Amino acid sequence: MKLFGIIVSFFILFTLTALRNAGAQDSCSQQCGKPLTTCSCQVTCQSLGNCCPDYKEFCLQISPYSGSLMGGKAFLLENTAFNTSSMLTCRFKEKIETRGYIAEDGKAHCISPLLYETGFIPFEVSIDNGLSFPYSGTWLSVHHSKVSDEEKCTLVNETKWQYYGTPNTYGNLTVTWTPQALAETQVNIEVWGYHETGDSYSENWMAEWKYLYTLARKIPNTGKLTFTPVPAEGNYSTWDFGILRITPSSYSDGQSNIPSLWSNDHALAWHLGKDFRNDPSAWATAKCMEWDRKEEKLPNFKEEIIDCPCTLAQARADTGRFHTDYGCDIEKGSVCTYHPGAVHCVRAIQASPQYGAGQQCCYDSTGTQILTHDSTGGSTPDRGHDWGSPPFMKPPRIPGFSHWLYDVISFYYCCLWSDNCQFYMKRRPSSDCRTYRPPRAASAFGDPHFLTFDGLNFTFNGLGEYVLVESDLTSLRVQGRTQQGRLPNGTGAQGTGLSAVAMQENNSDVIEVRYSEDLNLEVLLNQKVLNFSEQTWMDLKGLFLFSTPDQNITVMFSSGSGVEIRGKGGFLSLTVLLPEKFMNHTQGLFGVMNGNTEDEYTFRNKTTLPVHASPQQLFEFGANWAIENGSSLFTYDTEFLLNNFYYGEKHNASFLPVFFPNEDPADPLVGEMVSLCDSDPFCRFDVLTTRSLQVGNSTRLSHQNHRLLVEHLEPVISCGWLDPPINGTKNGTNYLLGSTISFSCNQGYELTGSKERTCQASGAWSGATPSCIQKIAIEQLILLGCVFGIVGLAVLARLAFLCRRERHKGNQKLVSEVPVE
């Protein structure tokens, strides 16, 4: 049977080769993503109707499309039908091979491999045992914590697993799983450990997941195992961070890249040796001290991480640089296990450039940042960013696992398994916000109205494709497409709105968010429509992408710039956030970001319009920023888009919008408009031009959101942390402008310096540094002063006496020397 399969495979290979030789342009074999002479293998070919006949066969669609970077997940290759005897090989990144399988129905499946990175991973498929790989697709590798619980085995009462062997934590442990996930009657349960070897921050620093031993072999696939842990034998007991893997028993122990169910990564307290069981606190203390000594020799990563935002409002508004830490999320009830007293934490999105380090910032119910100097619930920076960082693959940039090794298991050593948390906090102190600078925000929404980085606003109702903002600093480009609005009766309105936004920075992936022709919101990655059904967060080239359940899209570029896009009332609403480093490095419809409104309306040739330019002049300004096909980031994958935007004018000069919509008191819509919009000029404008209260309301809410965002991003002055005096206390943990910290001394001590200090506009604290001195010491000083004073007076009196005596002797001598007459 195998011989027959090989013969069939060679026949298929021969046929494919013949086809390529006869006319390679007619086949998508090994050509996916390319435009060919007579047809196309690009993703846009399906909507344009110009695909090569075998496009769907060779350019693979897969289901599911994502899984944990730990691998072991089977996925279906859709639109393929192979002979069941074909020898299926799946190759990832042109080097990592896994053995696939073909089901009885002829459907092919690949097994995802263990990877040390996240993001879209290219793969190829061979049906001739690896001789050729004509089929190709992409697989999304995701952070292990971001896969669904159904895809993992579950450690029941996970806390017990991670504290097992510490006081009052013994007994049985239970692991459960979905039996249907592994189509076998018997399974093995294995223990794997993670470590990083070599010299830190050197070329030989390597990451490795290593099979340790099999915990249970050939047990029934019932979906549950309960056992009593015993210390692991030999050197295995020294591995304190790892994971469980469940595999079909038909595979060898520790075999790589096979169908698997992984547990959560966790602290392996339950399998540690007898030295841990006998005295866990002493064992953990020794580990904590060893970690502390190692940290002493490592580079100071804290010098290059971004400072935290000063307030919770700033932290949640700065979406280009900070994102919710799911371990402490105000939207999910503020369950902040490791940060008591906090209601919300965020993490810096980008890792630090040299060391790949991460930042964490936590806030209390008043919106004030919590510092580790004041509370163990304070935020702690990370030597290894939890989400990893490009180019991944090597420590400390391995997603999730480097962070566990350098920042989490050490927390167990020092804080959870022993009482030495001061050592951990010494190495991971909170960053305050003294150097934090909030980004600037610009928005566009409605019909459409533009609010610039420097605070001006104008309406530009051009029809076409335009530069919203571009920067020579990072080659950032954000482009907008407008389409004509529709009146309730279906005819065209005398206004336009944003229908698509495309963006790129340096050589990053291109992201486009658009309304489709049937008014569904679509997100395109390099011209391909994305599916968020499995993953709402994606690690992409040069950016991160996040979609909320209601399809609010956030793009976070590596520079810290952020773009938020929402579908509102048939038009897109857009906000761009740029860090301070972009000052004097922007141009386009959002103006020159420099704090000077006089040059906001700058044309390509650097001429400017006055601040109070007329709507007609601003229309000319907007038209000047129309893009060209050569610089366009948009996807033209329908006849409508090709005819109206690709082959048509980039700025439709024949479309003239209304500049001053008429408010006719006799119009019944005007009364409803006034009730809805009040004094909001953008809301009123849009109701009148579109005859739609819904559009007006969306505009009103977008305008309101922008004003609130700008308010939250106002700079805040911080004077920095104040320590309490030795032998005293302080009252207050808010170190921002206007806050006052008071000080007092313990019983038996007296305060010198300032009893209160207030944070001033200069960024300095008022008053003098307080100290607490023992009262008895003060009394002794006074007594000594008195004694020294008395002694001093006595000495002075003695000196005066001696001086008088010497003077008296001198006078006598002079008298005796006078001649007698």
GURO-59441 format. One record per residue (C-alpha): x, y, z; residue number from 0. Coordinates in steps of 0.05 Angstrom, whole numbers, plus 5000, padded with zeros to 4 digits. Example, Ala and Ser with C-alpha at 12.3 -4.5 7.8 and 13.67 -1.06 7.14 Angstrom:
# residues 2
     x     y     z  resi
  5246  4910  5156     0
  5273  4979  5143     1
This chain:
# residues 821
     x     y     z  resi
  5000  5000  5000     0
  5057  5048  5017     1
  5090  5032  4951     2
  5025  5049  4915     3
  5023  5115  4953     4
  5093  5133  4933     5
  5078  5116  4860     6
  5016  5161  4863     7
  5056  5217  4895     8
  5110  5214  4842     9
  5056  5215  4788    10
  5027  5278  4819    11
  5096  5309  4824    12
  5110  5292  4751    13
  5043  5322  4730    14
  5056  5386  4769    15
  5125  5392  4739    16
  5097  5382  4670    17
  5046  5436  4682    18
  5098  5484  4707    19
  5142  5471  4646    20
  5083  5478  4599    21
  5063  5545  4627    22
  5083  5563  4698    23
  5042  5627  4694    24
  4978  5586  4693    25
  4990  5550  4760    26
  4993  5575  4832    27
  5039  5517  4851    28
  5094  5551  4892    29
  5068  5618  4866    30
  5018  5640  4920    31
  5016  5715  4931    32
  5043  5731  4862    33
  5010  5762  4801    34
  5023  5718  4740    35
  5020  5733  4666    36
  4951  5704  4649    37
  4920  5700  4719    38
  4934  5716  4791    39
  4953  5679  4854    40
  4944  5741  4898    41
  4891  5742  4952    42
  4852  5796  4915    43
  4841  5751  4855    44
  4779  5719  4886    45
  4739  5784  4889    46
  4767  5808  4822    47
  4752  5741  4789    48
  4821  5732  4758    49
  4849  5674  4798    50
  4888  5619  4765    51
  4845  5556  4761    52
  4884  5520  4815    53
  4888  5579  4863    54
  4845  5548  4918    55
  4882  5482  4912    56
  4952  5509  4922    57
  4940  5573  4963    58
  4914  5541  5026    59
  4858  5563  5071    60
  4861  5529  5139    61
  4816  5517  5198    62
  4829  5532  5253    63
  4879  5586  5234    64
  4914  5595  5301    65
  4942  5559  5361    66
  4992  5562  5418    67
  5065  5571  5402    68
  5075  5506  5441    69
  5049  5470  5380    70
  5014  5402  5375    71
  4949  5428  5345    72
  4919  5395  5283    73
  4889  5440  5230    74
  4851  5424  5167    75
  4875  5443  5098    76
  4811  5465  5064    77
  4795  5455  4990    78
  4844  5398  4984    79
  4832  5324  4971    80
  4891  5276  4971    81
  4898  5202  4966    82
  4898  5172  5036    83
  4964  5139  5021    84
  5000  5204  5005    85
  5060  5220  5050    86
  5042  5288  5079    87
  5096  5333  5106    88
  5084  5403  5132    89
  5144  5451  5133    90
  5142  5515  5174    91
  5190  5573  5160    92
  5224  5530  5108    93
  5259  5488  5161    94
  5213  5459  5215    95
  5179  5396  5190    96
  5120  5360  5222    97
  5085  5297  5198    98
  5014  5311  5175    99
  4959  5261  5162   100
  4902  5250  5113   101
  4835  5228  5141   102
  4791  5176  5108   103
  4752  5230  5073   104
  4815  5253  5038   105
  4821  5317  5079   106
  4892  5335  5097   107
  4914  5359  5166   108
  4979  5390  5190   109
  5005  5390  5262   110
  5032  5457  5286   111
  5104  5455  5313   112
  5135  5481  5377   113
  5156  5552  5361   114
  5192  5606  5401   115
  5156  5664  5368   116
  5086  5691  5356   117
  5055  5719  5292   118
  5037  5692  5224   119
  5084  5635  5205   120
  5089  5614  5132   121
  5084  5539  5118   122
  5087  5493  5058   123
  5058  5424  5046   124
  5087  5364  5010   125
  5050  5302  4990   126
  5111  5265  4963   127
  5147  5255  5028   128
  5184  5321  5025   129
  5209  5320  4954   130
  5170  5383  4934   131
  5127  5433  4971   132
  5077  5463  4921   133
  5022  5481  4972   134
  5029  5541  5019   135
  4992  5580  5072   136
  5002  5617  5138   137
  4992  5594  5210   138
  4981  5643  5268   139
  5025  5626  5328   140
  4999  5660  5391   141
  5021  5671  5463   142
  5004  5609  5504   143
  4959  5649  5551   144
  4917  5674  5493   145
  4890  5606  5469   146
  4822  5583  5495   147
  4816  5538  5555   148
  4784  5485  5511   149
  4851  5477  5475   150
  4888  5461  5539   151
  4886  5411  5595   152
  4865  5442  5661   153
  4902  5441  5727   154
  4844  5438  5776   155
  4857  5489  5832   156
  4920  5513  5798   157
  4942  5551  5860   158
  4948  5485  5897   159
  4994  5458  5843   160
  5040  5518  5850   161
  5041  5518  5926   162
  5044  5443  5936   163
  5091  5424  5992   164
  5087  5491  6028   165
  5052  5492  6095   166
  4981  5463  6094   167
  4983  5448  6019   168
  4984  5373  6008   169
  4937  5318  5983   170
  4916  5298  5913   171
  4920  5338  5849   172
  4874  5333  5789   173
  4883  5348  5716   174
  4825  5347  5666   175
  4820  5352  5591   176
  4771  5342  5533   177
  4777  5269  5511   178
  4752  5285  5441   179
  4812  5330  5430   180
  4857  5269  5424   181
  4827  5213  5382   182
  4860  5156  5421   183
  4835  5108  5475   184
  4899  5116  5516   185
  4942  5176  5531   186
  5008  5195  5564   187
  5018  5254  5611   188
  5087  5284  5608   189
  5125  5337  5647   190
  5166  5388  5608   191
  5212  5441  5635   192
  5236  5507  5607   193
  5305  5537  5614   194
  5352  5586  5580   195
  5425  5569  5574   196
  5489  5606  5556   197
  5514  5675  5575   198
  5461  5728  5586   199
  5454  5778  5529   200
  5504  5740  5485   201
  5499  5702  5420   202
  5500  5635  5456   203
  5440  5652  5500   204
  5389  5598  5480   205
  5318  5579  5500   206
  5295  5507  5506   207
  5232  5468  5524   208
  5257  5400  5548   209
  5219  5336  5560   210
  5233  5313  5632   211
  5193  5250  5646   212
  5126  5216  5637   213
  5080  5226  5696   214
  5028  5175  5673   215
  5033  5125  5616   216
  4978  5091  5576   217
  4921  5114  5619   218
  4849  5113  5593   219
  4829  5175  5555   220
  4773  5192  5603   221
  4789  5266  5609   222
  4812  5263  5682   223
  4871  5241  5724   224
  4877  5248  5800   225
  4944  5231  5833   226
  4986  5244  5894   227
  5051  5279  5874   228
  5118  5251  5896   229
  5184  5288  5890   230
  5214  5279  5821   231
  5275  5234  5817   232
  5346  5258  5805   233
  5361  5324  5771   234
  5289  5331  5747   235
  5269  5359  5815   236
  5312  5421  5802   237
  5266  5444  5745   238
  5218  5492  5779   239
  5182  5522  5718   240
  5147  5480  5666   241
  5084  5451  5636   242
  5044  5386  5627   243
  5033  5354  5559   244
  4980  5301  5543   245
  4993  5260  5480   246
  4965  5196  5448   247
  5001  5135  5476   248
  5018  5112  5407   249
  5074  5164  5404   250
  5142  5158  5438   251
  5157  5194  5503   252
  5178  5265  5490   253
  5168  5260  5415   254
  5166  5330  5384   255
  5110  5362  5344   256
  5056  5311  5353   257
  4982  5320  5371   258
  4983  5349  5442   259
  4944  5384  5496   260
  4986  5430  5539   261
  4969  5456  5608   262
  4982  5527  5631   263
  5056  5541  5644   264
  5065  5542  5719   265
  5111  5537  5779   266
  5127  5463  5789   267
  5123  5463  5865   268
  5085  5397  5863   269
  5145  5358  5836   270
  5203  5392  5871   271
  5251  5349  5912   272
  5252  5330  5985   273
  5295  5390  6004   274
  5236  5434  5983   275
  5185  5390  6018   276
  5226  5388  6083   277
  5234  5464  6088   278
  5203  5502  6031   279
  5217  5570  6061   280
  5292  5555  6069   281
  5295  5526  5999   282
  5260  5586  5969   283
  5302  5635  6010   284
  5365  5604  5981   285
  5336  5609  5911   286
  5317  5681  5924   287
  5387  5699  5947   288
  5417  5663  5887   289
  5371  5702  5840   290
  5389  5767  5875   291
  5463  5754  5864   292
  5452  5739  5791   293
  5411  5802  5782   294
  5468  5843  5811   295
  5512  5822  5752   296
  5461  5834  5697   297
  5452  5900  5659   298
  5404  5952  5688   299
  5345  5945  5641   300
  5304  5996  5680   301
  5344  6054  5650   302
  5314  6043  5581   303
  5241  6026  5595   304
  5187  6079  5586   305
  5160  6113  5649   306
  5089  6098  5671   307
  5031  6145  5657   308
  5016  6187  5719   309
  4942  6170  5723   310
  4895  6113  5706   311
  4860  6160  5656   312
  4926  6172  5620   313
  4944  6098  5621   314
  4878  6078  5588   315
  4880  6135  5538   316
  4952  6123  5513   317
  4931  6063  5471   318
  4990  6068  5424   319
  5039  6051  5479   320
  5000  6016  5535   321
  4950  5960  5537   322
  4909  5926  5591   323
  4946  5875  5633   324
  4894  5819  5635   325
  4918  5798  5705   326
  4886  5862  5732   327
  4830  5889  5688   328
  4779  5940  5711   329
  4732  5916  5655   330
  4731  5846  5686   331
  4720  5863  5759   332
  4790  5883  5780   333
  4812  5814  5803   334
  4884  5834  5817   335
  4913  5774  5854   336
  4986  5796  5851   337
  4971  5870  5860   338
  4927  5880  5921   339
  4897  5949  5925   340
  4899  5958  5849   341
  4838  5963  5805   342
  4874  5964  5738   343
  4943  5951  5709   344
  4971  5964  5640   345
  5034  5939  5605   346
  5078  5977  5557   347
  5064  5947  5489   348
  5134  5951  5461   349
  5194  5918  5494   350
  5254  5962  5508   351
  5301  5965  5448   352
  5366  5934  5475   353
  5345  5887  5531   354
  5274  5868  5510   355
  5247  5890  5578   356
  5176  5907  5596   357
  5140  5958  5638   358
  5078  5948  5682   359
  5037  6004  5714   360
  4982  5993  5766   361
  4931  6042  5794   362
  4884  6046  5854   363
  4810  6065  5856   364
  4828  6140  5857   365
  4867  6132  5792   366
  4934  6141  5828   367
  4994  6099  5809   368
  5014  6047  5862   369
  5089  6043  5875   370
  5126  5983  5905   371
  5160  6032  5953   372
  5091  6041  5985   373
  5057  5974  5974   374
  5070  5903  5951   375
  5011  5914  5905   376
  5054  5963  5865   377
  5071  5953  5792   378
  5137  5918  5775   379
  5178  5924  5711   380
  5201  5861  5676   381
  5269  5838  5652   382
  5232  5796  5600   383
  5171  5828  5568   384
  5111  5782  5579   385
  5091  5786  5506   386
  5161  5776  5480   387
  5190  5820  5426   388
  5215  5814  5354   389
  5256  5780  5329   390
  5235  5730  5384   391
  5271  5662  5381   392
  5325  5680  5433   393
  5323  5701  5506   394
  5299  5746  5535   395
  5250  5756  5478   396
  5212  5689  5481   397
  5138  5706  5489   398
  5114  5690  5560   399
  5169  5642  5580   400
  5229  5690  5587   401
  5184  5732  5631   402
  5166  5672  5674   403
  5239  5654  5683   404
  5265  5723  5702   405
  5205  5757  5734   406
  5153  5707  5756   407
  5188  5645  5786   408
  5233  5693  5824   409
  5170  5724  5853   410
  5151  5655  5879   411
  5221  5647  5909   412
  5222  5713  5945   413
  5149  5732  5958   414
  5103  5671  5954   415
  5145  5612  5980   416
  5186  5653  6029   417
  5183  5720  6065   418
  5238  5757  6027   419
  5197  5802  5983   420
  5242  5862  5998   421
  5296  5830  5954   422
  5248  5823  5896   423
  5222  5894  5903   424
  5293  5920  5907   425
  5306  5890  5838   426
  5238  5906  5809   427
  5218  5975  5837   428
  5161  6013  5805   429
  5177  6068  5756   430
  5143  6133  5772   431
  5118  6182  5719   432
  5166  6241  5724   433
  5192  6231  5652   434
  5126  6208  5622   435
  5100  6252  5566   436
  5030  6238  5540   437
  5019  6232  5465   438
  4982  6282  5422   439
  4915  6262  5392   440
  4883  6280  5325   441
  4814  6254  5303   442
  4770  6251  5242   443
  4696  6231  5242   444
  4628  6245  5213   445
  4621  6285  5149   446
  4684  6287  5158   447
  4709  6335  5211   448
  4783  6340  5228   449
  4811  6357  5297   450
  4886  6368  5290   451
  4944  6351  5336   452
  4951  6424  5355   453
  4877  6434  5370   454
  4848  6466  5307   455
  4785  6437  5275   456
  4757  6441  5205   457
  4710  6405  5157   458
  4735  6376  5092   459
  4684  6342  5048   460
  4729  6320  4991   461
  4715  6256  4953   462
  4776  6214  4942   463
  4838  6187  4978   464
  4881  6232  5021   465
  4941  6235  5067   466
  4915  6241  5138   467
  4984  6242  5169   468
  5054  6222  5147   469
  5120  6229  5182   470
  5192  6228  5158   471
  5213  6205  5227   472
  5189  6132  5219   473
  5159  6133  5149   474
  5091  6131  5182   475
  5034  6137  5133   476
  4960  6140  5150   477
  4914  6149  5090   478
  4839  6159  5087   479
  4787  6145  5033   480
  4722  6183  5032   481
  4657  6164  4997   482
  4594  6204  4986   483
  4542  6199  5040   484
  4471  6176  5027   485
  4406  6210  5043   486
  4349  6169  5074   487
  4317  6164  5005   488
  4380  6132  4976   489
  4405  6191  4935   490
  4474  6221  4945   491
  4485  6273  4999   492
  4526  6336  4990   493
  4577  6309  5039   494
  4626  6252  5047   495
  4653  6209  5103   496
  4712  6163  5116   497
  4700  6094  5087   498
  4770  6065  5092   499
  4836  6079  5128   500
  4902  6047  5110   501
  4968  6052  5147   502
  5040  6030  5150   503
  5104  6049  5186   504
  5173  6035  5158   505
  5169  5965  5127   506
  5114  5940  5173   507
  5053  5901  5150   508
  4999  5943  5117   509
  4934  5948  5155   510
  4870  5972  5123   511
  4803  5981  5158   512
  4744  5993  5112   513
  4669  5987  5102   514
  4654  5934  5050   515
  4601  5948  4997   516
  4549  5914  5042   517
  4572  5960  5100   518
  4607  5906  5140   519
  4671  5928  5175   520
  4732  5892  5147   521
  4804  5891  5170   522
  4856  5874  5118   523
  4927  5851  5130   524
  4969  5860  5068   525
  4905  5860  5026   526
  4876  5797  5059   527
  4813  5802  5101   528
  4827  5780  5173   529
  4783  5736  5215   530
  4779  5753  5289   531
  4736  5693  5309   532
  4794  5658  5343   533
  4842  5714  5362   534
  4828  5787  5378   535
  4902  5804  5389   536
  4953  5792  5334   537
  5029  5801  5335   538
  5047  5825  5265   539
  5107  5853  5230   540
  5124  5921  5260   541
  5058  5927  5297   542
  5006  5896  5342   543
  4932  5893  5323   544
  4874  5889  5371   545
  4799  5884  5358   546
  4745  5889  5412   547
  4681  5848  5407   548
  4645  5908  5379   549
  4700  5917  5327   550
  4738  5977  5353   551
  4805  5968  5319   552
  4871  5991  5350   553
  4937  5989  5312   554
  5000  5997  5354   555
  5064  6011  5315   556
  5134  5998  5342   557
  5147  6073  5347   558
  5092  6080  5399   559
  5044  6113  5351   560
  4974  6086  5354   561
  4913  6088  5308   562
  4842  6074  5333   563
  4786  6062  5284   564
  4712  6052  5299   565
  4651  6043  5255   566
  4602  6099  5271   567
  4537  6113  5235   568
  4559  6088  5167   569
  4625  6127  5169   570
  4691  6110  5202   571
  4715  6148  5263   572
  4791  6154  5269   573
  4840  6176  5323   574
  4916  6179  5314   575
  4961  6183  5376   576
  5033  6205  5367   577
  5087  6208  5420   578
  5126  6272  5433   579
  5184  6251  5389   580
  5140  6264  5328   581
  5140  6339  5343   582
  5156  6377  5278   583
  5156  6312  5239   584
  5084  6308  5212   585
  5046  6334  5152   586
  4979  6321  5120   587
  4907  6337  5138   588
  4922  6331  5212   589
  4973  6386  5206   590
  5043  6399  5233   591
  5047  6374  5304   592
  5088  6428  5340   593
  5042  6466  5386   594
  5036  6523  5335   595
  4969  6531  5301   596
  4995  6582  5252   597
  5025  6529  5206   598
  4970  6477  5215   599
  4943  6485  5144   600
  5008  6472  5107   601
  5007  6452  5034   602
  5056  6403  5003   603
  5097  6462  4977   604
  5102  6489  5049   605
  5056  6549  5038   606
  5003  6558  5091   607
  4932  6582  5101   608
  4913  6628  5159   609
  4880  6597  5220   610
  4813  6628  5202   611
  4812  6606  5129   612
  4745  6599  5095   613
  4713  6530  5083   614
  4727  6539  5008   615
  4801  6552  5022   616
  4804  6492  5068   617
  4773  6450  5012   618
  4833  6469  4969   619
  4880  6452  5026   620
  4849  6383  5033   621
  4850  6370  4958   622
  4924  6385  4958   623
  4936  6324  5002   624
  4906  6274  4953   625
  4950  6212  4946   626
  4977  6180  4882   627
  4971  6108  4861   628
  5046  6098  4870   629
  5041  6116  4944   630
  4973  6086  4958   631
  4966  6034  5013   632
  4894  6016  4995   633
  4869  5951  4966   634
  4830  5955  4901   635
  4796  5888  4897   636
  4727  5905  4868   637
  4705  5936  4803   638
  4676  5994  4843   639
  4742  6010  4877   640
  4782  6002  4813   641
  4737  6047  4772   642
  4724  6101  4825   643
  4791  6105  4860   644
  4846  6068  4824   645
  4831  6090  4753   646
  4792  6152  4774   647
  4816  6217  4804   648
  4847  6213  4873   649
  4810  6277  4888   650
  4744  6281  4851   651
  4744  6354  4829   652
  4674  6349  4800   653
  4644  6335  4869   654
  4626  6399  4905   655
  4599  6392  4976   656
  4556  6440  5015   657
  4598  6488  5056   658
  4542  6522  5096   659
  4482  6476  5107   660
  4418  6515  5114   661
  4381  6514  5181   662
  4310  6528  5161   663
  4265  6539  5222   664
  4207  6510  5182   665
  4245  6446  5172   666
  4216  6395  5222   667
  4285  6362  5226   668
  4316  6426  5255   669
  4279  6421  5321   670
  4300  6349  5331   671
  4371  6368  5311   672
  4374  6424  5363   673
  4348  6376  5416   674
  4401  6324  5398   675
  4461  6366  5382   676
  4451  6427  5426   677
  4511  6471  5409   678
  4556  6418  5377   679
  4570  6448  5307   680
  4593  6381  5277   681
  4531  6345  5299   682
  4487  6400  5270   683
  4526  6401  5205   684
  4519  6326  5195   685
  4445  6322  5211   686
  4432  6376  5159   687
  4477  6347  5104   688
  4455  6274  5112   689
  4384  6286  5138   690
  4401  6232  5190   691
  4396  6240  5265   692
  4435  6174  5272   693
  4494  6203  5234   694
  4490  6266  5275   695
  4488  6227  5340   696
  4549  6186  5320   697
  4586  6250  5304   698
  4565  6280  5371   699
  4591  6219  5409   700
  4657  6218  5369   701
  4668  6292  5383   702
  4653  6280  5457   703
  4702  6222  5459   704
  4756  6264  5428   705
  4747  6320  5478   706
  4750  6269  5535   707
  4812  6237  5506   708
  4848  6303  5500   709
  4828  6319  5572   710
  4855  6252  5597   711
  4920  6263  5559   712
  4935  6330  5591   713
  5006  6331  5620   714
  5009  6319  5695   715
  5066  6343  5739   716
  5097  6292  5787   717
  5146  6310  5841   718
  5167  6237  5851   719
  5164  6189  5909   720
  5178  6214  5980   721
  5205  6165  6031   722
  5182  6168  6104   723
  5234  6190  6155   724
  5271  6136  6192   725
  5233  6122  6257   726
  5172  6157  6228   727
  5114  6150  6179   728
  5083  6189  6123   729
  5010  6199  6105   730
  4994  6199  6031   731
  5017  6163  5968   732
  4997  6214  5915   733
  5058  6250  5887   734
  5025  6293  5834   735
  5017  6369  5830   736
  4979  6398  5890   737
  4982  6335  5932   738
  5007  6342  6003   739
  5046  6289  6042   740
  5048  6295  6118   741
  5100  6264  6164   742
  5100  6242  6237   743
  5150  6208  6283   744
  5144  6146  6324   745
  5135  6153  6400   746
  5198  6178  6433   747
  5221  6216  6371   748
  5213  6288  6350   749
  5206  6315  6279   750
  5255  6364  6249   751
  5245  6392  6179   752
  5177  6400  6147   753
  5115  6367  6175   754
  5081  6374  6108   755
  5108  6378  6037   756
  5067  6397  5976   757
  5082  6380  5903   758
  5094  6446  5866   759
  5087  6466  5793   760
  5163  6465  5786   761
  5162  6390  5799   762
  5197  6399  5866   763
  5170  6387  5936   764
  5161  6446  5982   765
  5195  6449  6050   766
  5255  6411  6077   767
  5268  6336  6085   768
  5239  6313  6151   769
  5278  6273  6203   770
  5260  6240  6268   771
  5308  6248  6326   772
  5301  6215  6395   773
  5275  6264  6446   774
  5325  6240  6499   775
  5380  6256  6451   776
  5354  6327  6443   777
  5352  6337  6518   778
  5423  6311  6523   779
  5445  6359  6469   780
  5413  6417  6507   781
  5447  6394  6572   782
  5514  6387  6537   783
  5504  6455  6507   784
  5491  6484  6575   785
  5552  6449  6604   786
  5596  6473  6547   787
  5567  6542  6556   788
  5585  6544  6630   789
  5654  6516  6617   790
  5662  6567  6562   791
  5644  6624  6608   792
  5693  6599  6660   793
  5748  6595  6609   794
  5732  6665  6584   795
  5733  6691  6656   796
  5800  6657  6668   797
  5829  6687  6604   798
  5804  6755  6623   799
  5836  6749  6692   800
  5903  6728  6661   801
  5900  6785  6613   802
  5887  6835  6669   803
  5944  6806  6710   804
  5993  6810  6652   805
  5971  6881  6639   806
  5982  6898  6712   807
  6053  6868  6711   808
  6069  6906  6650   809
  6048  6971  6681   810
  6091  6958  6743   811
  6152  6944  6700   812
  6143  7009  6663   813
  6139  7048  6729   814
  6203  7017  6755   815
  6241  7037  6693   816
  6224  7111  6698   817
  6288  7150  6720   818
  6285  7184  6787   819
  6299  7258  6783   820
